[in-house]
């Protein structure tokens, strides 16, 4: 039985990452159909395959941002978080809502801080999981921010919950 943890970066441009005991990673851009969450697609990712046991799921604990985002953007984040919490709960998986500063503190340890948090996260992800491109598709040219963050949230969960 392969015990895995899952990290989820909430949002329509978010991502989902499965971290395995050998530090291999399987990652996905947030499944979407047009502008709507693909609930069936998300469920398929969160469902354990034969020989897998999902030990813990970390869902990024997003909050409303008054200065930088409008009401519809905040509503969309909240909707995504609710869908992900509901699916996780419905599948009987243990989960934790993880504040960005909490997972960043663990994942960014030893990485030179960049002006942009996305660059700092990419440096950390490439250090922790060498050999992965974090591209959403084979045609992508730049790493997917949501996949990078989901992988680091998964890393945080592996540190905290893997031995459960």
N, CA and C of each residue as an Amber inpcrd file, in Angstrom:
protein
   492
   0.8540000  -1.1760000   0.0000000   0.0000000   0.0000000   0.0000000
   0.9000000   1.2400000   0.0000000   0.7450000   2.0800000  -0.9950000
   1.5260000   3.3000000  -1.1230000   0.7680000   4.4480000  -0.4530000
   1.3370000   4.9730000   0.6200000   0.7080000   6.0890000   1.3310000
   1.0930000   7.3920000   0.6500000   0.0730000   8.2030000   0.3580000
   0.3360000   9.4660000  -0.3140000  -0.3690000  10.6040000   0.4120000
   0.1550000  11.8100000   0.1790000  -0.4930000  13.0320000   0.6440000
  -0.8260000  13.8500000  -0.6000000  -1.8240000  14.7030000  -0.4400000
  -2.2500000  15.5450000  -1.5560000  -2.2240000  17.0000000  -1.1070000
  -1.6820000  17.8620000  -1.9530000  -1.7180000  19.3010000  -1.7310000
  -2.6160000  19.9430000  -2.7720000  -3.4240000  20.9020000  -2.3330000
  -4.3350000  21.5770000  -3.2570000  -4.1790000  23.0890000  -3.1330000
  -3.8790000  23.7310000  -4.2660000  -3.8840000  25.1830000  -4.3600000
  -5.2510000  25.5660000  -4.9130000  -6.0450000  26.2360000  -4.1000000
  -7.4220000  26.5720000  -4.4420000  -7.4470000  27.6550000  -5.5140000
  -8.4280000  27.5960000  -6.3520000  -8.6310000  28.6300000  -7.3640000
  -8.7380000  28.0140000  -8.7410000  -9.3310000  28.7620000  -9.6370000
  -9.5210000  28.2630000 -10.9960000  -8.2000000  28.0760000 -11.7260000
  -7.1610000  28.7620000 -11.3070000  -5.8310000  28.5370000 -11.8750000
  -4.9480000  27.8090000 -10.8670000  -5.5920000  27.0950000  -9.9500000
  -4.8800000  26.3330000  -8.9300000  -4.3810000  25.0050000  -9.4570000
  -4.0240000  24.1400000  -8.5230000  -3.5030000  22.8410000  -8.9080000
  -3.6910000  21.8240000  -7.7990000  -3.4420000  20.5750000  -8.1480000
  -3.5230000  19.4670000  -7.2070000  -2.2700000  18.6250000  -7.4060000
  -1.6180000  18.2400000  -6.3040000  -0.4030000  17.4240000  -6.3980000
  -0.4660000  16.2650000  -5.4190000  -0.1070000  15.0880000  -5.9040000
   0.0140000  13.8960000  -5.0720000   1.4970000  13.6550000  -4.8170000
   1.8600000  13.5190000  -3.5520000   3.2440000  13.2680000  -3.1720000
   3.3300000  11.8300000  -2.6520000   4.2140000  11.0500000  -3.2280000
   4.3870000   9.6450000  -2.8730000   5.5470000   9.4770000  -1.8960000
   5.6410000   8.3030000  -1.2270000   6.6950000   8.0970000  -0.2270000
   8.1180000   8.2930000  -0.7650000   8.3310000   8.0000000  -2.0450000
   9.6690000   8.1520000  -2.6270000   9.9130000   9.5580000  -3.1680000
   9.0400000  10.5060000  -2.8010000   9.1040000  11.9010000  -3.2500000
   8.8140000  12.0730000  -4.7350000   8.2300000  11.0720000  -5.3570000
   7.7490000  11.2940000  -6.7170000   6.4450000  12.0880000  -6.6220000
   6.1380000  12.8150000  -7.6730000   4.9980000  13.7250000  -7.6700000
   4.1520000  13.4880000  -8.9180000   2.8490000  13.4800000  -8.7130000
   1.9040000  13.4720000  -9.8270000   1.0680000  14.7370000  -9.6520000
   1.0510000  15.5990000 -10.6580000   0.3690000  16.8740000 -10.4840000
  -0.5630000  17.1820000 -11.6420000  -1.5280000  18.0650000 -11.3370000
  -2.5950000  18.3980000 -12.2640000  -2.9410000  19.8790000 -12.1150000
  -3.2080000  20.5460000 -13.2320000  -3.8360000  21.8590000 -13.1560000
  -5.2590000  21.6220000 -12.6490000  -5.8400000  22.6130000 -11.9800000
  -7.2000000  22.4650000 -11.4630000  -8.1320000  22.0980000 -12.6180000
  -8.8360000  20.9670000 -12.5230000  -9.7590000  20.5810000 -13.5880000
 -10.8990000  21.5920000 -13.7450000 -11.0560000  22.0770000 -14.9480000
 -12.0800000  23.0720000 -15.2470000 -12.7880000  22.6860000 -16.5320000
 -14.0470000  23.0510000 -16.6260000 -14.8020000  22.9800000 -17.8760000
 -15.2460000  24.4110000 -18.1390000 -14.5960000  25.0470000 -19.0810000
 -14.8360000  26.4740000 -19.3000000 -14.4050000  27.2330000 -18.0630000
 -15.3410000  27.9820000 -17.4800000 -15.0360000  28.7570000 -16.2740000
 -15.5470000  28.0790000 -15.0080000 -16.0320000  26.8380000 -15.1410000
 -16.5980000  26.1190000 -13.9980000 -15.6670000  25.0010000 -13.5460000
 -15.6720000  24.7280000 -12.2420000 -14.9000000  23.6190000 -11.7050000
 -15.4400000  22.3030000 -12.2530000 -14.5490000  21.4340000 -12.7020000
 -14.9270000  20.0920000 -13.1560000 -14.9580000  19.1940000 -11.9200000
 -16.1020000  19.1440000 -11.2660000 -16.2140000  18.4280000  -9.9910000
 -15.8970000  16.9450000 -10.1720000 -16.3570000  16.3390000 -11.2490000
 -16.0600000  14.9210000 -11.4900000 -14.5570000  14.7220000 -11.6970000
 -13.9300000  15.6230000 -12.4380000 -12.4830000  15.5390000 -12.6570000
 -11.6980000  15.6560000 -11.3620000 -12.1110000  16.5790000 -10.4960000
 -11.4500000  16.7450000  -9.1920000 -11.6470000  15.4820000  -8.3570000
 -12.8670000  14.9580000  -8.3580000 -13.1640000  13.7370000  -7.5990000
 -12.2750000  12.5810000  -8.0490000 -12.0820000  12.4390000  -9.3520000
 -11.2290000  11.3640000  -9.8720000  -9.7990000  11.4870000  -9.3480000
  -9.2850000  12.7100000  -9.2880000  -7.9260000  12.9180000  -8.7830000
  -7.8510000  12.5830000  -7.2940000  -8.8870000  12.9480000  -6.5430000
  -8.8860000  12.7420000  -5.0910000  -9.2440000  11.3120000  -4.6810000
  -9.6280000  10.4820000  -5.6220000  -9.9720000   9.0970000  -5.3100000
  -8.7200000   8.2410000  -5.4120000  -8.4410000   7.4780000  -4.3490000
  -7.2560000   6.6210000  -4.3210000  -7.3580000   5.5340000  -5.3850000
  -6.2430000   5.2770000  -6.0360000  -6.1650000   4.1840000  -7.0020000
  -5.8370000   2.9040000  -6.2440000  -5.9490000   1.7680000  -6.9220000
  -5.5750000   0.4970000  -6.2960000  -4.1420000   0.5790000  -5.7920000
  -3.9320000   0.1530000  -4.5700000  -2.5980000   0.1660000  -3.9790000
  -2.2110000   1.4820000  -3.3470000  -3.1240000   2.4530000  -3.3410000
  -2.8500000   3.7550000  -2.7340000  -3.7070000   3.9530000  -1.4860000
  -3.1270000   4.6380000  -0.5360000  -3.8770000   5.1110000   0.6260000
  -3.5750000   6.5950000   0.7780000  -4.6130000   7.4220000   0.6860000
  -4.4250000   8.8620000   0.8570000  -4.4400000   9.1470000   2.3510000
  -3.2850000   9.5270000   2.8660000  -3.1050000   9.7350000   4.2930000
  -3.6790000  11.0730000   4.7350000  -3.4610000  12.1180000   3.9320000
  -3.9060000  13.4550000   4.3310000  -3.9770000  14.3550000   3.1020000
  -4.8780000  15.3220000   3.1540000  -5.0170000  16.3220000   2.1010000
  -4.8320000  17.6990000   2.7290000  -3.9960000  18.5100000   2.1280000
  -3.8220000  19.8980000   2.5530000  -4.4840000  20.8080000   1.5390000
  -5.4310000  21.6010000   1.9850000  -6.1290000  22.5580000   1.1220000
  -5.7090000  23.9560000   1.5550000  -5.2400000  24.7530000   0.6050000
  -4.8120000  26.1050000   0.9600000  -5.9950000  26.8840000   1.5310000
  -5.7620000  27.5030000   2.6730000  -6.8040000  28.2480000   3.3930000
  -6.8050000  29.6820000   2.8870000  -7.5820000  29.9080000   1.8310000
  -7.6420000  31.2390000   1.2330000  -8.6580000  32.0980000   1.9750000
  -8.3940000  33.3840000   1.9930000  -9.2620000  34.3630000   2.6470000
  -9.6210000  35.4540000   1.6470000 -10.6570000  36.1920000   1.9330000
 -11.0180000  37.3310000   1.0970000  -9.9140000  38.3810000   1.1650000
  -9.6040000  38.9490000   0.0220000  -8.5920000  40.0050000  -0.0610000
  -9.3110000  41.2710000  -0.4910000  -9.4760000  42.2080000   0.4300000
 -10.2840000  43.3900000   0.1350000  -9.6020000  44.3650000  -0.8100000
  -8.3130000  44.5850000  -0.6580000  -7.6420000  45.5980000  -1.4610000
  -7.3780000  45.1430000  -2.8870000  -7.0910000  43.8530000  -3.1000000
  -6.6310000  43.4090000  -4.4090000  -7.6690000  42.6720000  -5.2390000
  -8.7510000  42.2680000  -4.6500000  -9.7050000  41.4550000  -5.4080000
 -11.1200000  41.9760000  -5.2230000 -11.9080000  41.7980000  -6.2540000
 -13.2980000  42.2140000  -6.1860000 -14.1610000  41.1430000  -5.5540000
 -15.4260000  41.4730000  -5.3920000 -16.3620000  40.5490000  -4.7490000
 -16.4900000  39.2480000  -5.5290000 -16.5430000  39.3140000  -6.8610000
 -16.7130000  38.0860000  -7.6360000 -15.4840000  37.1880000  -7.5370000
 -14.3030000  37.7790000  -7.4860000 -13.0800000  36.9920000  -7.3330000
 -13.0430000  36.3060000  -5.9700000 -13.3920000  37.0450000  -4.9290000
 -13.4320000  36.4570000  -3.5900000 -14.4850000  35.3570000  -3.5060000
 -15.6350000  35.5730000  -4.1460000 -16.6770000  34.5530000  -4.1560000
 -16.1750000  33.3000000  -4.8610000 -15.4700000  33.4610000  -5.9680000
 -14.9470000  32.3270000  -6.7250000 -13.9620000  31.5120000  -5.8900000
 -13.0640000  32.1930000  -5.1620000 -12.1330000  31.4850000  -4.2800000
 -12.8960000  30.7120000  -3.2140000 -13.8820000  31.3570000  -2.6180000
 -14.6740000  30.6950000  -1.5770000 -15.4360000  29.5020000  -2.1130000
 -15.9790000  29.6340000  -3.3080000 -16.6890000  28.5320000  -3.9400000
 -15.7500000  27.3550000  -4.1730000 -14.5790000  27.6340000  -4.7230000
 -13.5920000  26.5790000  -4.9680000 -13.1810000  25.8840000  -3.6910000
 -12.9200000  26.6540000  -2.6580000 -12.5470000  26.0780000  -1.3640000
 -13.6710000  25.1960000  -0.8380000 -14.9090000  25.6380000  -0.9640000
 -16.0510000  24.8530000  -0.4950000 -16.2160000  23.5610000  -1.2740000
 -16.0590000  23.6370000  -2.5980000 -16.1430000  22.4280000  -3.4190000
 -15.0740000  21.4280000  -2.9950000 -13.8570000  21.9000000  -2.8260000
 -12.7490000  21.0110000  -2.4660000 -12.9220000  20.4140000  -1.0680000
 -13.3910000  21.2220000  -0.1340000 -13.6480000  20.6980000   1.2160000
 -14.7700000  19.6580000   1.1700000 -15.8270000  19.9450000   0.4350000
 -16.9530000  19.0200000   0.3500000 -16.5690000  17.6980000  -0.2910000
 -15.8170000  17.7500000  -1.4070000 -15.3770000  16.5210000  -2.0540000
 -14.4630000  15.7090000  -1.1390000 -13.5420000  16.3970000  -0.4840000
 -12.6050000  15.7190000   0.4140000 -13.3630000  15.0460000   1.5550000
 -14.2650000  15.7790000   2.1570000 -15.0810000  15.2340000   3.2490000
 -15.9510000  14.0840000   2.7440000 -16.5700000  14.2640000   1.5890000
 -17.4410000  13.2320000   1.0240000 -16.7060000  11.9400000   0.7020000
 -15.4280000  12.0480000   0.3500000 -14.6220000  10.8590000   0.0730000
 -14.0390000  10.2400000   1.3450000 -14.3290000  10.8680000   2.4900000
 -13.8480000  10.3340000   3.7670000 -12.3680000  10.5490000   4.0010000
 -11.8060000  11.5910000   3.3960000 -10.3710000  11.8720000   3.5430000
 -10.1280000  12.8820000   4.6570000  -9.0550000  12.6730000   5.3800000
  -8.6530000  13.6500000   6.4010000  -7.9980000  14.8230000   5.6940000
  -8.3270000  16.0260000   6.1510000  -7.7330000  17.2030000   5.5190000
  -7.4700000  18.2910000   6.5530000  -6.6030000  19.2030000   6.1430000
  -6.2640000  20.3690000   6.9420000  -6.2900000  21.5840000   6.0270000
  -6.8530000  22.6760000   6.5230000  -6.7520000  23.9510000   5.8190000
  -5.4250000  24.5720000   6.2290000  -4.5850000  24.8810000   5.2470000
  -3.2290000  25.3480000   5.5140000  -3.0810000  26.7840000   5.0400000
  -2.7370000  27.6810000   5.9520000  -2.4850000  29.0760000   5.5920000
  -1.2360000  29.1740000   4.7190000  -1.2540000  30.0480000   3.7200000
  -0.0830000  30.1760000   2.8510000   1.2170000  30.4220000   3.6110000
   1.2000000  31.2980000   4.5900000   2.4350000  31.5920000   5.3320000
   2.9630000  30.3580000   6.0720000   2.0630000  29.4610000   6.4560000
   2.4740000  28.2520000   7.1750000   3.2280000  27.3020000   6.2500000
   2.6500000  26.9800000   5.0730000   3.3560000  26.0610000   4.1800000
   4.5890000  26.7150000   3.5700000   4.5240000  28.0360000   3.3280000
   5.6840000  28.7240000   2.7690000   6.8650000  28.6950000   3.7240000
   6.6070000  28.8600000   5.0120000   7.6900000  28.8420000   6.0030000
   8.4580000  27.5250000   5.9300000   7.7440000  26.4120000   5.8170000
   8.3840000  25.0910000   5.7400000   9.0560000  24.8790000   4.3840000
   8.3340000  25.1560000   3.3200000   8.8200000  24.8370000   1.9780000
   9.9380000  25.7680000   1.5190000   9.9130000  27.0040000   1.9470000
  10.9140000  27.9700000   1.5000000  12.1900000  27.9430000   2.3330000
  12.2460000  27.1080000   3.3440000  13.4260000  27.0660000   4.2050000
  14.6790000  26.7780000   3.3740000  15.6850000  27.6250000   3.5220000
  16.9440000  27.4500000   2.8090000  16.9570000  28.0140000   1.4010000
  15.8690000  28.6380000   0.9610000  15.7900000  29.2090000  -0.3790000
  15.9330000  30.7210000  -0.2800000  16.7300000  31.3090000  -1.1660000
  16.8830000  32.7550000  -1.1930000  15.5670000  33.3820000  -1.6350000
  15.0600000  34.2650000  -0.8120000  13.7740000  34.9130000  -1.0780000
  13.8860000  35.8220000  -2.2890000  12.9440000  35.7040000  -3.2250000
  12.8890000  36.5190000  -4.4270000  11.8920000  37.6590000  -4.2240000
  11.8890000  38.6360000  -5.1220000  10.9250000  39.7350000  -5.0410000
   9.5070000  39.2310000  -5.1970000   9.3360000  38.1980000  -6.0050000
   8.0270000  37.6230000  -6.2930000   7.8940000  36.2830000  -5.5640000
   6.8240000  36.1120000  -4.7960000   6.6040000  34.8590000  -4.0700000
   6.5180000  33.6650000  -5.0140000   5.9900000  33.8600000  -6.2070000
   5.8710000  32.7620000  -7.1740000   7.2520000  32.2470000  -7.5760000
   8.2100000  33.1470000  -7.7170000   9.5740000  32.7380000  -8.0480000
  10.2210000  32.0070000  -6.8790000   9.9730000  32.4810000  -5.6650000
  10.5030000  31.8040000  -4.4830000   9.9360000  30.3900000  -4.3930000
   8.6370000  30.2460000  -4.6340000   8.0120000  28.9210000  -4.5960000
   8.5880000  28.0090000  -5.6730000   8.8050000  28.5200000  -6.8720000
   9.3690000  27.7030000  -7.9430000  10.7820000  27.2300000  -7.5830000
  11.5930000  28.1260000  -7.0380000  12.9390000  27.7280000  -6.6030000
  12.8600000  26.6160000  -5.5490000  11.9580000  26.7730000  -4.5950000
  11.8040000  25.7660000  -3.5340000  11.3420000  24.4330000  -4.1200000
  10.3600000  24.4770000  -5.0180000   9.8340000  23.2400000  -5.6070000
  10.9100000  22.5130000  -6.4110000  11.7030000  23.2450000  -7.1650000
  12.7570000  22.6180000  -7.9660000  13.8660000  22.0550000  -7.0810000
  14.0990000  22.6770000  -5.9330000  15.0970000  22.1590000  -4.9890000
  14.5940000  20.8860000  -4.3240000  13.3280000  20.8920000  -3.9000000
  12.7660000  19.7500000  -3.1780000  12.4170000  18.5810000  -4.0990000
  12.0440000  18.8770000  -5.3340000  11.6150000  17.8490000  -6.2800000
  12.3540000  18.0290000  -7.6040000  13.6670000  17.7460000  -7.6040000
  14.4470000  17.9390000  -8.8290000  13.9500000  17.0200000  -9.9480000
  14.0510000  17.5200000 -11.1550000  13.6540000  16.7280000 -12.3070000
  12.2220000  16.9570000 -12.7560000  11.4500000  17.7170000 -12.0000000
  10.0680000  18.0040000 -12.3880000   9.9880000  19.3960000 -12.9970000
   9.1840000  19.5140000 -14.0520000   9.0610000  20.7930000 -14.7540000
   7.9270000  21.6550000 -14.2090000   6.9100000  21.0120000 -13.5960000
   5.7270000  21.7030000 -13.0710000   4.9360000  22.4020000 -14.1730000
   4.9980000  21.8530000 -15.3800000   4.2310000  22.3720000 -16.5080000
   2.8360000  21.7610000 -16.4980000   1.8500000  22.5420000 -16.8900000
   0.4750000  22.0490000 -16.9070000   0.2490000  21.0640000 -18.0490000
   0.8960000  21.2880000 -19.1800000   0.7680000  20.3990000 -20.3340000
   2.1350000  20.2760000 -21.0020000   2.2420000  19.3470000 -21.9250000
   3.5010000  19.1890000 -22.6590000   3.8110000  20.4100000 -23.5150000
   2.7890000  21.1580000 -23.8970000   2.9930000  22.3420000 -24.7340000
   3.2960000  23.5930000 -23.9220000   3.1270000  23.5230000 -22.6090000
   3.3870000  24.6910000 -21.7570000   4.8650000  25.0570000 -21.8120000
   5.1160000  26.3450000 -21.6750000   6.5040000  26.8230000 -21.7040000
   6.9990000  27.2820000 -20.3350000   6.0720000  27.6370000 -19.4600000
   6.4660000  28.1020000 -18.1310000   5.7580000  27.2510000 -17.0700000
   6.4000000  27.0770000 -15.9320000   5.7710000  26.3060000 -14.8540000
   4.4330000  26.9140000 -14.4280000   3.5080000  26.0610000 -14.0360000
   2.1600000  26.4460000 -13.6190000   2.1950000  26.7970000 -12.1330000
   1.8880000  28.0580000 -11.7970000   1.9600000  28.5230000 -10.4100000
   1.1070000  27.6790000  -9.4630000  -0.0880000  27.3050000  -9.8950000
  -0.9750000  26.5100000  -9.0600000  -0.4140000  25.1280000  -8.7740000
   0.2230000  24.5270000  -9.7750000   0.8500000  23.2130000  -9.5940000
   2.0290000  23.3280000  -8.6420000   2.8430000  24.3770000  -8.8110000
   3.9890000  24.5860000  -7.9190000   3.5060000  24.7180000  -6.4800000
   2.5190000  25.5820000  -6.2380000   2.0240000  25.7800000  -4.8760000
   1.3850000  24.5130000  -4.3230000   0.6160000  23.7940000  -5.1430000
   0.0030000  22.5410000  -4.6830000   1.0700000  21.5310000  -4.2670000
   2.1480000  21.4720000  -5.0330000   3.2450000  20.5540000  -4.6980000
   3.8680000  20.9320000  -3.3620000   4.0550000  22.2200000  -3.1230000
   4.6560000  22.6550000  -1.8540000   3.6860000  22.4650000  -0.6820000
   2.3970000  22.6130000  -0.9150000   1.4070000  22.3230000   0.1260000
   1.4480000  20.8250000   0.4420000   1.5660000  19.9980000  -0.6010000
   1.7150000  18.5550000  -0.4010000   2.9800000  18.2220000   0.3770000
   4.0690000  18.9180000   0.0750000   5.3260000  18.7270000   0.8120000
   5.1130000  19.0410000   2.2860000   4.4510000  20.1430000   2.5790000
   4.1530000  20.5130000   3.9640000   3.3670000  19.3870000   4.6470000
   2.3510000  18.8670000   3.9700000   1.5340000  17.7940000   4.5460000
   2.3430000  16.5230000   4.7520000   3.2720000  16.2570000   3.8450000
   4.1200000  15.0740000   4.0230000   4.9530000  15.2190000   5.2890000
   5.4890000  16.3990000   5.5300000   6.2650000  16.6260000   6.7530000
   5.4220000  16.4550000   8.0050000   4.2020000  16.9490000   7.9640000
   3.3430000  16.9920000   9.1630000   2.5070000  15.7360000   9.3980000
   2.0800000  15.0750000   8.3250000   1.0620000  14.0290000   8.4800000
   1.4110000  12.6790000   7.8930000   2.6070000  12.5190000   7.3430000
   2.9110000  11.3020000   6.6070000   2.9500000  10.0450000   7.4770000
   3.3130000  10.1760000   8.7150000   3.4580000   8.9960000   9.5740000
   2.1780000   8.6230000  10.2990000   1.0630000   9.2000000   9.8960000
  -0.2220000   8.8980000  10.5650000  -0.6920000   7.5010000  10.2220000
